[in-house]
Amino acid sequence: MPVDTKRIRGPEESQSPLFFLSPDKAPKASSRQGVRGNGEVRPMFARCGLISQAKGSAYLEAGNTKIICSVYGPREIERKDETDMKSGRLVCDFRLAPFSCSKRGAWIQGSEERDLSQTLLESLQPGVCLHRYPRSQIEVNVMVLENDGSILAHAVTCASMALADGGIEMYDVVLGCTLRQNGNTCLVDPSYSEECGSWQEGYGENQGCVTVALLPNLNQVSGLNADGEMREDTLADAVRTCMDGCHKLYPVLQQAVTRAVKKKAPPPEKYTFTCHSPQVLF
């Protein structure tokens, strides 16, 4: 197997700095102490049109979570047996960079990334007008540069921005929001340490994570992913809370897409008018 000699590989054996953190200073996921409340989302930074080779692209930061997405197509489907004469095809590829997590990963796509790719596809597909692109496919590539929690929800938002930047016809943009439930406490847009709290403590009653993908203008849920054990009323409240979180993020996405459209629009033409004085004939 060929070796990439230009890439600087990290040490094979290493330890996370959190290993040397004393237990009393370890972050707790039961509640938040600081500026952000339990029901507030992290400040988000979004930009479109960063990758010039792609049809559309977007970059998103939410806290320390950093995601970049590129869209290619519509292009002809390579396999003729998968061609649909009436509708197009949406292909999603979700990958975690090897340096994105505390534990270094591999470039080969794992089972977790394949599951996230399928969930991302199911969340974006209801918002794209695939019937306008028959016999063609649209490719969405998402790369997580740094994982600090809620990567699926922010990947949905970033991919929706890239599709809009690429001029793909859509019914509505798609926004994502994640909620972590811990008993009677719910944390909106959890960080990586808050998400890992459920795994360390073990899932009990009313403990889990919920991710919702929403079409904000139509007020329709396009995707729902939940794990853990939650009562029916708790799950319904979690979905409503995630929908409210999606509506809070909508102005940021709208502003980023509007800025990209104005940047791509041609400058207005300047018209010159010449006035001629009337001639009087005798």
C-alpha positions in Angstrom: 0.0 0.0 0.0 1.5 3.4 -1.0 2.5 5.7 1.9 1.9 9.5 1.8 5.3 10.9 2.5 4.1 14.5 2.5 1.8 14.0 5.5 3.2 14.4 9.0 1.8 11.5 11.0 1.2 11.9 14.7 2.5 9.5 17.3 0.8 6.1 17.4 0.5 6.1 21.2 -0.6 9.3 22.9 -2.8 10.4 25.8 -5.4 13.1 25.9 -4.8 16.1 28.2 -8.1 15.4 29.9 -6.4 12.3 31.4 -4.3 14.5 33.6 -7.3 16.6 34.8 -8.3 16.1 38.4 -11.8 14.6 38.9 -13.1 17.7 40.8 -12.2 19.9 37.7 -13.7 17.5 35.1 -16.6 19.0 33.2 -20.1 17.8 34.3 -22.9 17.4 31.8 -25.8 17.7 34.2 -26.0 21.5 34.0 -24.2 24.5 32.6 -22.3 27.1 34.5 -21.5 30.3 32.7 -22.9 32.6 30.1 -24.9 30.1 28.1 -28.0 28.6 29.7 -29.4 25.1 29.3 -31.8 26.1 26.5 -29.5 28.3 24.5 -27.5 27.4 21.4 -23.9 28.3 20.8 -23.0 31.3 18.8 -22.6 30.3 15.2 -20.3 31.6 12.4 -21.2 30.7 8.8 -19.8 31.5 5.4 -20.6 30.3 1.9 -18.6 30.0 -1.3 -15.2 29.2 0.2 -14.3 26.3 -2.2 -13.9 27.7 -5.7 -13.8 24.2 -7.4 -17.2 23.1 -6.0 -20.6 24.1 -7.3 -21.5 25.2 -3.8 -19.7 25.2 -0.4 -20.1 26.4 3.1 -18.2 26.6 6.4 -19.7 26.6 9.8 -18.4 27.1 13.4 -20.5 26.5 16.5 -18.3 26.9 19.5 -15.3 24.6 18.8 -17.2 22.5 16.3 -15.9 23.3 12.8 -17.5 21.8 9.6 -16.9 22.4 5.9 -19.1 21.1 3.1 -18.9 21.0 -0.7 -21.6 20.3 -3.3 -20.9 18.9 -6.8 -23.4 18.5 -9.6 -25.9 17.9 -10.9 -23.9 15.5 -13.0 -24.6 12.3 -14.9 -25.0 9.1 -12.8 -22.1 6.8 -13.5 -24.1 3.6 -13.1 -26.9 3.4 -15.7 -28.9 0.9 -13.6 -29.3 3.4 -10.9 -30.7 6.1 -13.2 -34.2 7.4 -12.5 -36.0 9.0 -15.4 -38.3 11.0 -13.2 -36.2 12.1 -10.3 -32.6 12.8 -9.4 -30.4 11.2 -6.8 -28.8 12.8 -3.7 -25.5 11.3 -2.5 -24.1 12.3 0.9 -20.6 11.5 2.2 -19.9 12.3 5.9 -16.4 12.1 7.2 -14.5 12.9 10.4 -11.0 14.3 9.9 -8.4 12.1 11.7 -7.4 15.1 13.9 -11.0 16.2 14.6 -11.4 14.1 17.8 -9.3 13.5 20.9 -8.6 10.0 19.7 -6.9 10.0 16.3 -9.0 8.3 13.7 -8.3 6.7 10.2 -9.0 8.1 6.8 -11.0 5.0 5.9 -14.7 5.6 6.5 -16.0 3.7 9.5 -19.4 2.4 10.5 -20.2 5.5 12.5 -19.5 7.7 9.5 -21.6 5.5 7.2 -24.5 5.8 9.7 -24.1 9.6 9.8 -24.0 9.7 6.0 -27.3 7.9 5.8 -28.9 10.0 8.5 -27.7 13.2 6.7 -29.2 11.9 3.4 -32.6 11.2 5.0 -32.6 14.7 6.6 -31.7 16.6 3.4 -33.7 14.7 0.8 -37.2 16.1 1.7 -35.9 19.6 1.2 -34.3 19.2 -2.3 -36.4 19.3 -5.5 -34.9 16.2 -7.0 -37.7 16.0 -9.6 -36.1 19.0 -11.3 -32.9 17.0 -11.9 -33.9 13.7 -13.7 -31.2 11.2 -14.6 -28.5 13.1 -12.6 -27.0 13.1 -9.1 -26.0 15.7 -6.6 -23.0 14.9 -4.3 -22.7 16.4 -0.9 -19.4 16.0 0.9 -19.2 16.9 4.6 -15.9 17.1 6.5 -15.8 17.6 10.3 -12.6 19.5 11.1 -13.1 19.6 14.8 -15.7 17.7 16.8 -17.0 19.5 19.9 -20.5 18.0 19.9 -23.7 18.2 17.9 -21.8 17.4 14.6 -24.9 15.8 12.9 -27.1 18.8 13.5 -24.5 21.3 12.4 -23.6 19.1 9.4 -27.3 19.3 8.2 -27.2 23.1 8.5 -23.9 23.4 6.7 -24.9 21.0 3.9 -28.1 23.0 3.4 -26.1 26.2 3.1 -23.8 24.6 0.5 -26.8 23.4 -1.5 -28.3 26.9 -1.5 -24.9 28.4 -2.4 -24.7 26.0 -5.4 -28.0 27.1 -6.8 -29.8 23.7 -6.2 -33.5 24.2 -6.2 -35.0 23.4 -2.7 -38.4 23.6 -1.1 -36.8 25.1 2.0 -33.5 25.2 3.7 -32.8 22.5 6.4 -31.7 23.3 9.9 -30.5 20.9 12.6 -30.5 21.0 16.4 -29.5 18.5 19.0 -30.7 18.1 22.6 -29.2 16.0 25.4 -31.7 14.8 28.0 -30.4 13.9 31.5 -33.3 13.2 33.8 -35.3 16.4 34.2 -32.5 18.5 32.7 -32.1 19.2 29.0 -29.1 20.7 27.3 -29.6 22.3 23.9 -26.7 22.1 21.4 -24.5 20.1 23.7 -20.7 20.1 23.5 -18.6 16.9 23.2 -18.1 16.7 27.0 -21.9 17.1 27.6 -22.6 14.4 25.0 -20.1 12.0 26.6 -21.7 12.4 30.0 -24.5 10.0 28.9 -22.0 7.4 27.8 -19.9 7.6 31.0 -22.9 7.5 33.4 -24.9 5.0 31.4 -28.3 5.5 29.9 -31.1 5.4 32.5 -34.6 6.6 32.6 -35.1 9.9 30.6 -31.5 10.0 29.4 -30.5 10.3 25.8 -29.9 12.5 22.8 -32.3 13.8 20.2 -31.4 15.4 16.8 -34.1 17.2 14.7 -33.8 18.4 11.1 -36.4 21.1 10.4 -37.7 23.0 7.3 -38.2 26.4 9.1 -40.5 28.1 6.6 -42.7 25.1 6.1 -42.4 24.2 9.8 -42.0 20.5 8.9 -39.6 18.0 10.5 -37.5 16.3 7.8 -35.4 14.1 10.1 -35.4 12.7 13.6 -32.7 10.7 15.3 -32.9 9.7 19.0 -31.0 7.3 21.2 -31.4 6.4 24.8 -34.5 5.9 26.9 -37.1 8.7 27.2 -40.7 8.8 28.0 -43.2 9.8 25.3 -44.0 13.2 26.8 -40.2 13.9 27.3 -39.5 13.0 23.7 -42.3 15.3 22.5 -41.0 18.2 24.6 -37.4 17.5 23.3 -38.6 17.7 19.7 -40.4 21.0 20.3 -37.3 22.4 22.1 -35.1 21.4 19.1 -37.5 23.1 16.7 -37.2 26.3 18.7 -33.4 26.0 18.5 -33.6 25.6 14.7 -35.7 28.8 14.4 -33.0 30.6 16.5 -30.3 29.6 14.0 -32.3 30.6 10.9 -31.3 34.3 10.8 -27.6 33.4 10.8 -28.1 31.0 7.8 -30.3 33.5 6.0 -27.7 36.2 6.4 -24.8 34.0 5.2 -26.7 32.9 2.1 -27.8 36.4 1.3 -24.3 37.7 1.5 -23.1 34.9 -0.9 -25.8 35.7 -3.4 -25.0 39.4 -3.4 -21.3 38.6 -3.9 -22.0 36.4 -6.9 -24.5 38.8 -8.5 -23.2 40.9 -11.3 -22.8 44.6 -10.7 -25.8 46.7 -11.8 -25.4 48.2 -15.3 -25.2 51.9 -15.5 -27.5 53.4 -18.1 -26.7 56.8 -19.5 -29.5 59.0 -20.8 -28.9 61.7 -23.4 -31.4 64.5 -23.6 -31.6 66.4 -26.9 -33.2 69.8 -27.1 -36.2 69.9 -29.4 -35.7 71.6 -32.7 -38.3 74.1 -33.9 -39.0 74.2 -37.6 -40.5 77.3 -39.3 
